[in-house]
Amino acid sequence: MRTTRIGLLFCLLTSVALAQDAALEEIVVTGSRVDVDYYEMPAVTITKNADFLVQNIRLVNDSRSPDLRKAEIIETIENLIRRSRSMEGMALSYGRGFLEPINLDDESLQLLEDRQRVDTNYIDIYAKVALDLDRSSKAQIADLREFISGAKKAGRTEILPLGDIGLSIVGPEQYRYEIIERIAAENAKVSQAMNAECEITIGGLEGRVQWERTSVSELTLYIPYGMEVSDCSAD
């Protein structure tokens, strides 16, 4: 093999900064199937277990007074938080795409007006349970649903599950260099298989780690890189 050149190598330094910034990001993945065609994924991927099973839930309240609606929803959230502390691995989070623990003092945690129902407010949050590899996913999903259905609701508050059980993973960027190492190993095999000295250029490694759900509890992680083989000569 003549040369294996990692295209845009300087971007790996940028990747270090990205990985550090994203080290603790918790990413939620909703849906029950792969959203990207299998053949659109790059050749090199890795599979990881999710950190949490998650269920998006909506707390809705139609009490007449806006202050009462807010108080009853907040009380219901407090009840959920207390209940989660009594159940191993259970927790509450909120956010869109990126999850963080619920903080009732955070100004970003706001009630929204329901445009289809008069005098009604709601808020969307996530109930989640840490994935235990020693137990079946089915049993843990049942625990999560029981946690939601058994919640103590204040006043006229309703709790409505939204969509299917999803997954979340903390810090997918931590797997960046495991993926890059596998890409490098794959390219070495490509060169050997071609039985020629070639220059191999890899581009796209500066991109963020991406993911797709591929089973009840697993995610496929990858960097959408590209490979170009040129200047080959017989060995």
N, C-alpha and C positions, 0 to 999 in steps of 0.2 A: 504494500500500500504506500503510495507516494505521500499523500497529505490528507489529513482530516482537519478541515478548518471550520471552526465554529463561527458562523457569520454574526456580525455585530457583537463581537465578544465584549466590547466595552459596555454593552447593555446589561451584562451580568452584574456589573457593579451597581447599576440602578436596581436590578432585581433584588440585591441584598437589602437595599433600603425598603423596597416594597414589601419584602418578606418580613422585615422587622416591624413595619407599621401594621401589617395584617396578621401578626402572630397570634393575637387573641380574638380576632374577629370570629363570631359565630355566624355561620351562613345557614339559612334555612332553605331546604329544597322540598318544594311541594310537588304534588302529583304522584301518580302510581306507575308511571312508565317513562322510558327514555324519550326526551323531547328532541334529541338530535339523531338523525339517521346513523345507524351503526357504521356505515361506509363513509360518513363524513368525519369520523374521528380519526386522529392520526394513528399510525401503526403502533406506537408505544404508549401504553396507558398503565396505570396501576389501580388496584382495587383496595378500598379501605372501608372498614366498618364505620358507620355513623357514630357520633357521640350521643345523640339523643333521638328518640322518637317524639314527634311533636304533633300537636293538634291545634290548629287555629280555631279560636272560639270568639264569638261576639256576645258581649254583654249589652242587653237592650233594656231600656226602662221608659215607660210611658206615664209615669206619675205626672200630675198636673203642674206642679211647681218645678221650674228648672233647678232650683237649689235642692229640692227633695230628690229629683232624678239623679243629680250628681252624688248626693250623700248616699243614696241606696246602692248605686253602682260601686262607689268607693268602698262601702262596707262589704259588699259582695267580694270585691277583690281582696280585701283584708282577710275575709273568711277563707278564701282560696289559699292565700299565703300561709295562714296558720295551719290549714289542713295539709299543705304541701310539706311543711316542716315535720309532720308526724308520719310521713310516708317516705321511705328511703328512695333517693334518686329523683324525687318529684320536684318540679320547680316551675316558676312562671317567668315569661319573658315577653317583650314587646319589640316592635320594629318592623320595617319593611325590607325583607331580604337579609338584613343584618340584625341579629337579635342581641338584646342586652337585658339584664335583670330588671324587673319592674321596680321603679322608684316612684312612690306616690307623690314625692315632692318635686319631681322633674316636670318642668313646665311643658315639655314636649308630649307628655302623657295627657292628652286632651280628649274630652268627649266631643263627638261629632253629631250633627243634626241629621236625623233620618228624613230624607226628602220625600219619602213615600208615605210617611206616617206623621200626622200632626202631633206636636207636643211629645216628641220621642227623641231620645238621645241614645247613642251607642258608643262602644269602644271595642276594638279588636285586639286581642292579646293571644299569647300562645301558652298552652299547658304542655309540659314536656316531662319525659322520664329518661334518665340516663340508661343507655343501652347496656344490658347485662348479658355478656356472651355465654354465661352459664345457664341462662333461661331462654326459653323459646320466645321469639318475637311476638307470636300470637298471644302468649300469656301476658307479656308486658303491654301490648296494645289493649288487652282487656283491663289491665290495671289502670291504664291512662283513661279509658272511657268510664270506668267506675269512679275514678277521682272526679271527673267532670260531672257525671250524673248525680253523685252524692254531695255535691257542693251545697253549702247553706246560702240560700239567696235572700237578700234583703228586700223587703217591700215588693214592688212590682217588677223587679229585675228578672229577666230571662237569660239563660245561657244557651246559645245556639252554636253547635259545631259547624265549622265551615270547611267543606271539602274533605278529602281523604287524609289519613294519617301521613305526615311527612317525615322528613329526616333533617337533622342539622349536624354540622361538623364544625369544630372549633379550629381556626387557623389552618385552612387548606394550604396556604403558602408554605407551611412548614415542610411540605412534601416536595417542594420545588426541586431540590438537588437530588432527591431519590429519582425523580422523573428524568432529570438531565443525565444522571449517571446511566440510566437504562437506555436513553437515546444514544449516548456515546457507545455503549456496548452493542446496540443494534447496528449502528453504522459500521463498527468494526467487522461485524458479521457480514454485512452487505459487501464490504470491500473484499473480504476473503472469498465470498461466494462468487464474485465476479471474476476471480482469478486474473486480476489485472491491477496495475498501479493506477489509481484514480485520485482525482482531487474531489473531495466531498465537502460541500458547503451547507451548513445548517443555518436557517434563518427563523426568526420568530420566537427565540428563547427569551426575549425581553418581555413577552406577554405574560399576563397573570395566569395562574393555574385556574383551569376550568373544571367543571364537574357535571356528571349526569347520574341520576339514580338508576341503578341497574338491578336491584332486587329489593326485597322488603326492608333490608337493613344495611345495604351496601351502596357505596358510591364509586363510580369510576372517575379518576382524576387524570388530567392530561394538560399538556401545553400544546396549543395548536401550531406546531413547528412545521417547517418545510425543508426538504432535502433536495439538493441538486448535485448530480454526479457529472463530472466533466473531465476532459483531458486524460482519457484512459489510454494506456499503452500496455501491450502484452508484457507479461512477466518474463 
